[in-house]
Amino acid sequence: MSVLSYPEAIGVGLLQGVTELFPVSSLGHSILVPALLGGHWKADLNVSAADSPYLNVLIGLHLATALALVVYFRRDWVRVISGLLSSIRHRRIETVDEKLAWLLIVATIPVGIAGLALDKVFREHLGKPIPAAIFLTLNGLVLFVAERLRRGGTGQRRATDQRMLLPGERQLNTDELSDLRITKLGWGRALVIGAAQILALLPGISRSGVTISAGIFKGLRHEDSARFAFLLAAPVIGAAALLKVPSLMGHQGDGIRGQVLAGAVAAFVAGYVAVRFLTKYFETRTLTPFAIYCTLAGLGSLAYLTVT
């Protein structure tokens, strides 16, 4: 990729910001959309090309999306970090904030290890349009299965939430109630939900999709599972991006830093709007529309790519 235009960078930024958080796979779309558009988009935005700067561009956009998550959940992260520091200082795990902090750490460990070991292999060998179309189809099937096997309700709030309060405790707000339900998961189930993110190393499999699906399968409501998935996503996406962003400061970033910045701004705005929408959406809605979209988009892309 000799040139990355500003329209391409902004377009990819908007695409990444939305699809990273919607359960439809950002990497899958970042591979498929340029391939389907063809022309200079296909030539310029080829993630599987040797030493492709496009991959570095996507990394920069991921960091912007992680920042959008941190900003949106800023009050929650203050509570989580305070809980972690309190837990370490007092050598205990008693409060909701303390347990949530450790659940997030435990759930992040599997994908952190797998990402360091397998990320390059998966991207180099599977980061092509046809595998991405196949995995996008499978992502849709995973979402379908999660809905069919779910053990909770549709995500609608129940009036019994406040019965979870201990005697003498103050009324909890919506986010604190959600955290209270999440912390009832237990360490084993949190580890399984976090480990589900490993599947997202496959282009076309959505990180948020498989995490939300795993949470639903383990008994969380839709809105709680989405919240846990979004809280998990910020450190995972952010850490992965920070490890590779320095490459943009070197020769691989020559000639594209301005475009990357423009794309990152677009990704931040799109990511913030997306998470704000989805946290409300999953209060009363399910994964089914996304399952239908991924299945049809994956099969349609596969059919088009195999005949052209």
Protein Blocks (a to p, Z undefined) as FASTA:
>chain_A
ZZdcfklmmmmmmmmmmmmmpcnbjmlmmmmmmmmngmjllmmmcfkbghiaklmmmmmm
mmmmmmmmmmmmmmmmmmmmmmmmmmmmnopafbfmlmmmmmmmmmmmmmmmmmmmmmmm
mmmmmmcfklmmmmmmmmmmmmmmmmmmpcbdnhpacfklmmmpcehiacddfklmmmmm
mmmnojmlmmmmmmmmmmmmpghiafklmmmmmmmmnopafklmmmmmmmmmmmmmmmmm
mmmmmmmmmmmlgoplmmmmmmmmmmmmmmmmmmmmmmmmmmmpcfklmmmmmmmmmmmm
mmmmmmZZ
